[in-house]
C-alpha cells in the first residue's frame, strides 16, 4: 500500500500534497520504519538529481532507510534498482530513458514494501 502512497505523494494525486521523489518515498514509509517527520522536510533538498553523488532521490531515500533498518539489504537494493533503472544517478537514469521519475518512485518503494 505504501507504493501507492509514494506515487500519490509524487504525483499529487489522491488528495496528497505533491512532493519530490525523495520526499514522496520517505513520507510514504515514515510510519512503517519509524522515521521522524522532520526528515520529510530534509529530503526536500534531494529531488531532481540533488541527492548526494547525484543519486536518484527515490533510490537515495530507500538507501537512507535501509542504512538505519536493514544495512544488509543495501547491495540487494542496488541490484534491484540497477535492473529496473539502468543507473543509480538521476541524470544517467533520465539519459537512458529506461524508467521515468514516477517509475523510480514505484520501483524503489516496491523494494521497501517487501521489507515492511
Buried (B, 14 or more C-beta within 10 A) or exposed (E): EBBBBBBBBBBEEEEBEEBBBBBBBBBBBBEBBEBEEEBBEEBBEBBBBBBEEBBBBBBBBBBBBBEEBBEEBEEBBBEBBEEBBBBBBBEBBBEEEBBEBBBBBBBBBBBBBEBE
